Amino acid sequence: MSRSQETQEQVLLFFLISLSIGLIVGGFWWASGRSVNDVTNRLYQQNRNSSSKIVDRARNFAKVNNVPSGIFNYGGSTTWAPIRKIADPIIQSNWLRYRLRYTNPVYSNPGSGTGIRMLLDGQLSFSQSSRPLKDKEYAQAKQRGYSLRQIPIAIDGIAIGVHPDLQIPGLTISQIKAIYTGKIFNWQELGGADIPIVPYSRKEYEGGTVSFFADNILGDEDFGRNVVFVRDTTDGIRKVSSNIGGIYYATTAEMIYQCKIKSLPVGRTPESLISPYQKPFIPLSKCPQKRNKVNKKDLRNGKYPITRRLFVIIKQDGHTDETAGLAYTNFLLSDQGQELVDKAGFIPIH
């Protein structure tokens, strides 16, 4: 056999082997119904989706994954205070190197709105909110080159509190709106005694509860000139407890357990009033030995008309703060965390 013939046979053999491999690979992709681009796109989508999900749902705090080390500032909603009080010390005892530091704003009052602003300004690692993010906050984050993410961890209700001596069966949503927009000025108009109404509220731009109340109760109307603004819920409760004509609103977890004012049944109509506390009502004279409890059944099934969700707000920028926010979320979404959410007076999301 000549050298040229041998070379031609080698080339032919190489071609046949290459063709066979190509047919086998092509048949594999054909049989699986996917092209190379399909698989590439699928893998990209899987990675993209996995990065946007919660890392895990652990049984307890000790089982949570991807907990970073460091000092992490967080802040925001005052509604979250009962959860912070009960859950955070237990988180710290399980993860000594994951150190949480609640940070108050310097020039304004604490609340969901101020917490989100502090997060956008780089003062916090993550924030807590009792209202959803607003379009302008998403836009501000985008302008800064990252995105914000809200993750719900609990359901909450808003209770309407009045002086213990005020005798009134309850309020409808429309009556609450009329009080806070300055259309009703005396309790006599609502079946009570001849007593001027003094509505108290925190400022809208600071608190998530106030923002939610304005959006869902007041609608397209503003607070009336009769509204007296207070620093926080403690201040609001104190003022109502010393003014028989006063009225204030706040999270059920804060309002129901305290001993100074009583919470009213609320409904969409006078015939559908739902109590925010478990019946029978325990007289405040027996407090603090005995306290009223939140009506979790009707908050959970939606019969109580003023409910909302609580969120952890995370800055998605790929840095350690994002990991810290996800870890905190996973603590609260764990079985142990949801039990503590329930113990704090809120409705677990799971």
C-alpha positions as CSV (number, residue, x, y, z in Angstrom):
1,M,0.0,0.0,0.0
2,S,1.4,3.4,-1.0
3,R,1.8,6.2,1.6
4,S,-0.9,8.3,-0.2
5,Q,-3.5,5.5,0.0
6,E,-2.7,5.0,3.7
7,T,-3.2,8.7,4.3
8,Q,-6.6,8.8,2.5
9,E,-7.8,5.8,4.5
10,Q,-6.8,7.5,7.7
11,V,-8.7,10.7,6.7
12,L,-11.8,8.6,5.8
13,L,-11.6,6.8,9.1
14,F,-11.4,10.0,11.0
15,F,-14.4,11.4,9.1
16,L,-16.5,8.4,9.8
17,I,-15.7,8.5,13.5
18,S,-16.5,12.2,13.7
19,L,-19.7,11.6,11.8
20,S,-20.7,8.8,14.2
21,I,-20.1,11.0,17.3
22,G,-22.0,13.9,15.8
23,L,-25.0,11.6,15.1
24,I,-24.9,10.1,18.6
25,V,-24.8,13.6,20.2
26,G,-27.4,15.0,17.9
27,G,-29.7,12.0,18.5
28,F,-29.3,12.6,22.3
29,W,-30.3,16.2,22.1
30,W,-33.1,15.3,19.6
31,A,-34.4,12.6,21.9
32,S,-34.3,14.8,25.0
33,G,-36.2,17.5,23.0
34,R,-33.7,20.2,24.0
35,S,-31.1,22.2,22.0
36,V,-27.8,23.4,23.5
37,N,-29.4,26.9,23.8
38,D,-32.4,25.4,25.6
39,V,-30.2,23.7,28.2
40,T,-28.1,26.8,28.6
41,N,-31.1,29.0,29.1
42,R,-32.6,26.5,31.5
43,L,-29.5,26.4,33.7
44,Y,-29.3,30.2,33.7
45,Q,-33.0,30.4,34.7
46,Q,-32.4,27.9,37.5
47,N,-29.5,29.9,38.9
48,R,-31.4,33.1,38.6
49,N,-34.4,31.7,40.4
50,S,-32.4,30.1,43.1
51,S,-30.7,33.4,43.9
52,S,-34.1,35.0,44.4
53,K,-35.5,32.4,46.8
54,I,-35.2,32.0,50.5
55,V,-32.2,29.8,51.3
56,D,-34.0,27.3,53.5
57,R,-36.9,26.6,55.9
58,A,-35.1,25.2,58.9
59,R,-36.5,23.5,62.0
60,N,-34.8,25.9,64.4
61,F,-32.3,28.8,64.5
62,A,-29.3,26.5,64.9
63,K,-30.1,24.8,61.6
64,V,-30.2,27.9,59.5
65,N,-27.6,28.0,56.7
66,N,-25.4,30.8,55.4
67,V,-25.2,32.9,58.5
68,P,-22.5,35.5,58.1
69,S,-20.2,36.9,60.9
70,G,-20.1,40.5,61.8
71,I,-22.1,43.4,63.3
72,F,-25.2,44.1,61.3
73,N,-27.3,47.3,61.9
74,Y,-31.0,46.9,61.3
75,G,-34.1,49.0,62.2
76,G,-37.4,50.2,61.0
77,S,-40.9,49.4,62.1
78,T,-42.0,49.9,65.7
79,T,-44.7,47.3,65.1
80,W,-41.9,44.7,65.1
81,A,-40.9,45.5,68.7
82,P,-42.6,42.4,70.2
83,I,-40.9,40.1,67.7
84,R,-37.5,41.7,68.2
85,K,-37.9,41.4,72.0
86,I,-38.7,37.7,71.9
87,A,-36.7,36.4,68.9
88,D,-33.5,38.4,68.7
89,P,-32.0,37.3,72.0
90,I,-32.5,33.7,71.1
91,I,-30.9,34.3,67.6
92,Q,-27.9,35.9,69.3
93,S,-27.5,33.0,71.7
94,N,-27.4,30.5,68.8
95,W,-25.1,32.6,66.6
96,L,-22.6,34.5,68.7
97,R,-20.7,35.9,65.6
98,Y,-23.9,37.1,64.0
99,R,-24.3,40.3,66.0
100,L,-27.5,42.4,65.6
101,R,-27.7,46.1,66.5
102,Y,-31.0,47.9,66.4
103,T,-30.3,51.4,65.1
104,N,-32.6,54.4,65.6
105,P,-32.7,57.3,63.1
106,V,-30.8,60.4,64.3
107,Y,-33.1,63.2,63.2
108,S,-36.5,61.5,62.9
109,N,-38.7,58.9,64.7
110,P,-38.3,55.2,64.1
111,G,-40.7,53.5,61.7
112,S,-41.0,51.5,58.5
113,G,-40.5,54.5,56.2
114,T,-37.4,55.8,58.1
115,G,-36.0,52.3,58.2
116,I,-36.3,51.9,54.4
117,R,-34.7,55.3,53.9
118,M,-31.8,54.3,56.2
119,L,-31.4,51.1,54.2
120,L,-31.3,53.0,50.9
121,D,-28.7,55.4,52.4
122,G,-26.5,52.5,53.5
123,Q,-27.0,53.0,57.2
124,L,-28.6,49.5,57.7
125,S,-27.9,46.0,56.6
126,F,-31.6,45.2,56.4
127,S,-34.8,46.8,57.7
128,Q,-38.2,45.7,59.1
129,S,-41.5,47.0,57.7
130,S,-45.2,46.8,58.5
131,R,-46.1,47.9,55.0
132,P,-45.1,46.9,51.4
133,L,-42.4,48.7,49.5
134,K,-43.5,51.7,47.4
135,D,-42.8,52.2,43.7
136,K,-40.6,55.2,44.5
137,E,-38.5,53.1,46.9
138,Y,-38.0,50.4,44.2
139,A,-37.0,53.2,41.8
140,Q,-34.6,54.8,44.2
141,A,-32.8,51.5,44.7
142,K,-32.6,50.9,41.0
143,Q,-31.0,54.4,40.6
144,R,-28.3,53.3,43.1
145,G,-27.5,50.1,41.1
146,Y,-29.3,47.4,43.1
147,S,-32.8,46.2,43.9
148,L,-34.9,45.9,47.1
149,R,-36.8,42.7,48.1
150,Q,-39.6,42.4,50.6
151,I,-40.2,39.0,52.3
152,P,-43.3,38.4,54.4
153,I,-42.9,36.7,57.8
154,A,-46.2,37.4,59.6
155,I,-49.8,38.7,59.4
156,D,-50.9,41.5,61.7
157,G,-54.0,43.5,62.5
158,I,-54.6,47.1,63.3
159,A,-56.6,47.8,66.5
160,I,-58.5,51.0,67.3
161,G,-58.1,52.1,70.9
162,V,-60.1,54.4,73.1
163,H,-60.4,55.5,76.7
164,P,-61.7,52.6,79.0
165,D,-64.6,54.8,80.2
166,L,-65.9,55.6,76.7
167,Q,-69.1,53.7,76.0
168,I,-69.4,52.8,72.4
169,P,-70.1,49.3,70.8
170,G,-67.6,49.7,68.0
171,L,-66.8,51.5,64.8
172,T,-67.2,50.9,61.1
173,I,-64.4,51.5,58.6
174,S,-66.3,54.5,57.2
175,Q,-66.8,56.0,60.7
176,I,-63.0,55.6,61.4
177,K,-62.3,57.4,58.1
178,A,-64.8,60.2,59.0
179,I,-63.1,60.7,62.4
180,Y,-59.6,61.0,60.9
181,T,-60.6,63.2,57.9
182,G,-62.3,65.7,60.2
183,K,-66.0,64.9,59.3
184,I,-67.1,63.6,62.7
185,F,-66.1,65.6,65.8
186,N,-68.2,64.3,68.7
187,W,-68.8,60.8,70.1
188,Q,-72.4,61.6,70.4
189,E,-72.7,61.4,66.6
190,L,-71.6,57.7,66.9
191,G,-73.9,56.7,69.8
192,G,-71.7,57.8,72.6
193,A,-71.7,60.6,75.2
194,D,-71.4,64.3,74.3
195,I,-67.6,64.3,74.3
196,P,-65.3,65.9,71.6
197,I,-63.3,63.4,69.6
198,V,-59.5,63.8,69.7
199,P,-57.9,61.6,67.1
200,Y,-54.2,60.8,67.6
201,S,-51.8,59.5,65.0
202,R,-48.1,59.2,64.2
203,K,-46.9,61.1,61.1
204,E,-47.4,59.3,57.8
205,Y,-43.9,59.5,56.4
206,E,-42.4,57.8,59.4
207,G,-44.5,54.7,60.2
208,G,-45.6,51.8,58.1
209,T,-48.8,51.5,60.2
210,V,-49.7,55.1,59.4
211,S,-48.9,54.7,55.7
212,F,-51.1,51.5,55.6
213,F,-53.9,53.3,57.5
214,A,-53.7,56.3,55.1
215,D,-53.8,54.1,52.0
216,N,-56.4,51.6,53.1
217,I,-58.7,53.6,55.5
218,L,-58.4,57.2,54.3
219,G,-58.0,56.3,50.6
220,D,-57.7,59.5,48.5
221,E,-58.3,61.8,51.5
222,D,-55.8,63.4,53.9
223,F,-55.7,63.5,57.6
224,G,-58.0,66.2,59.0
225,R,-56.8,69.3,60.8
226,N,-58.3,67.8,64.0
227,V,-55.6,65.1,64.1
228,V,-53.0,65.4,66.8
229,F,-49.7,63.8,65.9
230,V,-47.7,61.9,68.5
231,R,-44.1,60.6,68.5
232,D,-44.9,56.9,68.8
233,T,-47.4,54.3,70.0
234,T,-46.3,54.6,73.7
235,D,-47.1,58.4,73.4
236,G,-50.4,57.7,71.6
237,I,-51.6,55.2,74.3
238,R,-50.5,57.6,77.1
239,K,-52.5,60.4,75.6
240,V,-55.7,58.4,75.0
241,S,-55.5,56.9,78.5
242,S,-55.7,60.5,79.9
243,N,-58.3,61.8,77.5
244,I,-61.8,60.2,77.5
245,G,-62.4,61.6,74.0
246,G,-59.2,60.3,72.5
247,I,-58.7,57.6,69.8
248,Y,-55.6,56.0,68.5
249,Y,-54.7,53.0,66.2
250,A,-51.7,50.6,66.2
251,T,-50.8,47.0,65.8
252,T,-53.0,44.5,67.7
253,A,-49.9,43.0,69.3
254,E,-49.2,46.2,71.1
255,M,-52.8,47.4,71.7
256,I,-54.5,44.3,73.0
257,Y,-52.0,43.4,75.7
258,Q,-51.6,46.8,77.4
259,C,-53.6,47.9,80.4
260,K,-54.4,51.6,79.8
261,I,-56.9,51.7,76.9
262,K,-59.4,49.4,75.3
263,S,-59.7,48.2,71.7
264,L,-63.0,48.5,69.9
265,P,-64.7,46.0,67.6
266,V,-64.4,47.0,64.0
267,G,-66.5,46.1,60.9
268,R,-67.5,47.2,57.4
269,T,-71.0,47.6,58.6
270,P,-72.6,48.1,62.1
271,E,-73.9,44.6,61.9
272,S,-70.5,43.0,61.2
273,L,-68.4,44.3,64.1
274,I,-65.5,41.9,64.8
275,S,-63.5,42.2,68.0
276,P,-59.7,42.3,67.7
277,Y,-59.4,40.5,71.1
278,Q,-60.5,37.1,72.2
279,K,-63.9,37.1,73.9
280,P,-64.9,37.6,76.7
281,F,-63.2,40.9,77.2
282,I,-61.0,40.9,80.4
283,P,-61.6,44.2,82.3
284,L,-58.5,46.4,82.4
285,S,-58.8,46.5,86.2
286,K,-57.5,42.9,86.2
287,C,-54.5,43.8,84.2
288,P,-51.6,43.0,84.3
289,Q,-52.4,39.8,86.2
290,K,-54.7,38.9,83.4
291,R,-54.4,40.3,79.9
292,N,-56.6,40.2,76.8
293,K,-55.3,38.2,73.9
294,V,-55.4,38.9,70.1
295,N,-58.3,37.3,68.2
296,K,-56.0,35.4,65.9
297,K,-58.8,33.2,64.5
298,D,-60.6,36.2,62.9
299,L,-57.3,37.8,61.9
300,R,-56.3,34.6,60.2
301,N,-59.6,33.9,58.4
302,G,-59.9,37.5,57.2
303,K,-63.1,38.4,59.1
304,Y,-61.4,41.2,61.0
305,P,-61.3,43.9,58.4
306,I,-57.9,45.6,59.0
307,T,-55.0,43.2,58.5
308,R,-51.7,43.4,56.7
309,R,-48.3,41.6,56.4
310,L,-45.0,42.3,58.0
311,F,-41.8,42.2,55.9
312,V,-38.1,42.0,56.1
313,I,-36.6,44.4,53.5
314,I,-33.4,43.3,51.9
315,K,-30.9,45.1,49.7
316,Q,-30.0,42.8,46.8
317,D,-26.5,43.9,45.9
318,G,-24.5,40.7,46.4
319,H,-22.7,41.9,49.6
320,T,-22.6,40.6,53.1
321,D,-25.6,42.7,54.2
322,E,-27.8,40.9,51.7
323,T,-26.7,37.5,53.3
324,A,-27.3,38.9,56.7
325,G,-30.9,40.0,55.8
326,L,-31.6,36.6,54.2
327,A,-30.3,34.8,57.4
328,Y,-32.5,37.0,59.6
329,T,-35.5,36.1,57.4
330,N,-34.7,32.4,57.5
331,F,-34.5,32.6,61.3
332,L,-38.0,34.0,61.5
333,L,-39.4,31.6,58.8
334,S,-38.0,28.5,60.6
335,D,-40.3,26.5,62.6
336,Q,-38.9,27.9,65.8
337,G,-39.1,31.5,64.4
338,Q,-42.8,31.1,63.4
339,E,-43.6,29.8,66.9
340,L,-42.0,32.9,68.4
341,V,-43.9,35.1,65.9
342,D,-47.1,33.5,67.2
343,K,-46.0,34.0,70.8
344,A,-45.3,37.7,70.1
345,G,-49.0,38.1,69.2
346,F,-48.8,37.9,65.4
347,I,-50.1,35.3,62.9
348,P,-47.4,33.1,61.5
349,I,-47.1,33.3,57.6
350,H,-46.6,29.5,57.5
